[in-house]
Amino acid sequence: MTYIEVVHQNLHLQGFAKGGNFMYWSFTDTLVKTTLTGTVKCQCEMRDGHLGDCDYYDGKIYASMLGKPAPGRPWNDWSSFYVYVFDADDLHLLKKIRLEICEQYWEQRGTEDDTRGFNGVDGVTVAPDPVTGEPKLFVACALDTGERFTDQIFLQFTLDGAYETEYRIPTGNTVFGIQNLDYDRENHEFWFSTYEPERDFQPKETLYCVSGDLTKVLRKYVYSSPYGIECLGNEGFLVSVQFGVNGNRGGIAYSCTEEQFLFPTNEKFLTAHRTEENLLLMQDILRVLAAQNAPSPL
């Protein structure tokens, strides 16, 4: 079983990505590079905003960034919207991609033209253009809470940051929208994770598989992984658990297969069973119960 743990971070885990023999972890205010056994190689601090999900592509790390609010403003009154691009070797910042289209969406908030409920940006991945197959940058928008905001919003950019198009995925409103986004290159599918529902009108599912052309939801599961998901093709997935409190946070990436998603799990259950031994035992139990079509213990 692949089980990778990072500890002693200031704020909570936002996402992770695997690149070669290394893992890359985005916490709210740090980007961390580790070996596949969790040894920290280097990390850098983010002082100008809220780091989101990250993705590895072609020797670079792409990570969403919400600009720090102006003094005296609420914590989520973001001042800017970017994707930061880092060198995967030593994590030095290569460039900042300004997402001007997101600034327009932000200005529409609360107006009659606001059909998105745009709240920021979070999930990010590099994946093929559904038509041309060229590599593109996909950014998932965070959502405001409300029954009228029923679609997840994907934005497509060139790797240099030129906006190209928008996709809408009808899932129903989820808490802060998509948290993590990744692309399964072997099976040509997008995967994304969300927080668990807080309102009756929000769906119970928290993990979604979407067609490579971004036209339909293929599968959806009640399986908690809002702090990171990494597609490993036919080998399965790395999914996430978080623990600790602000000032001393930790995060885990552990391997599983889609078969495991058939058995519902929530964040509380996974956090309580987060040791490697327990997660390994849990996987075996879940496989047996799923095969027997047994009810969830939650």
Buried (B, 14 or more C-beta within 10 A) or exposed (E): EBBBBBEEBEBBBBBBBBBEEBBBBBBBBBBBBBEEEBEEBEBBEBEBBBBBBBBBBEEBBBBBBBBBBEEEEEEEEBBBBBBBBBEBEEBEBEEBBBBEBBEEBBEBEEEEEBBBBBBBBBBBBBBBBBEEEEEBBBBBBBBBBEEEBBBBBBBBBBBEBEBEEBBEBEBBBBBBBBBBBBBBEEBEBBBBBBBBBEEEEBBEBBBBBBBBEBEEBEBBBBBBBBBBBBBBEEEBBBBBBBBBEEEEBBBBBBBBBBEBBBBBBBBEBBBEBBBBEEBBEBBEBBBEBBEEEEEEEE
